[in-house]
Amino acid sequence: MKLCASLSRLIPQRIICCASRAAEVHADLGYDLDRMKIVYNGYDIEEFRPSPEGRAAVRAELNLGASPVIGCVARFDAQKDHATLLEALSIVARQNPAFKCLLVGRGMDRANTKLTDQVNQLGLSEHMLAVGERSDIPAVMNALDIHILSSAFGEAFPNAVAEAMACGTPCIATDVGDASLIIGQTGWICEPRNPNAMASALVDALDQLNDAETWRTRKADARARIVNNFTIDQMVSGFTGVWDDMMTGRPA
């Protein structure tokens, strides 16, 4: 890493980062900030879009019923900090017991004894459904009422947040990477590793979910945030702009 940081001042004409936070982290490691350009990730807004059919199919398949569904699409990894999420959910359950939580991703299944032991210890077994990896993520995002990213560290531009929002699903996220930039004013940002702060955001979101008009607006705003700022076309334009600058000799 130190060698690459040193070479960053000699070899590349430009260094492209997918997130503002990624640029800051690499600059702190010694990379040449003057050569960095940020091109945010872009998303296929036709693949990730509101789909009542997808929502109905997944909720019927998993027998989610009419309860509010909180979801987390993330592999089982210390970075994703599911332990804090479960602690937050145990707090929410004491105030608002009518919810389900759907966990999707590699290692998120009943064979994961570390996960299931914590679920049982916190008395959350009736609320939780862990289904492992799935290939129908757009439909899963539509099946959720709220998506939450509980990461403690290591995020750059978290795709799951943007994908959920593109489907019209409001998000809660910890303040890691560019999560706050993605969400803007459409959802909730909370401190990492803080179950009380996460629970507070979840309770607020569940309360707002009961107001149909407020929630329709929040869903529309979440979708619009991605459509207006983070599409594949915008990402391609960003890369094209970097190439154009280099070809015409414009400074970084």
Buried (B, 14 or more C-beta within 10 A) or exposed (E): EEEBBEEBEEEBEBBBBBBBBBBEBBBEEBBBBEBBBBBBBBBEBEEBBBBEEBBEBBBEEBEBEEEBBBBBBBBBEEEBBBBBBBBBBBBBBEEBEEBBBBBBBEBBBEEBEEBBEBBEEBEBEEBBBBBBEEEBBBBBBBBBBBBBBBBBEBBBBBBBBBBBBBBBBBBBBBBBBBBBBBBBEBBBBBEBBBBEBBBBBBBEBBEBBEEEEEBEEBBEBBBBBBBEBBBBEBBEEBEEEBEEBEEEEEEB
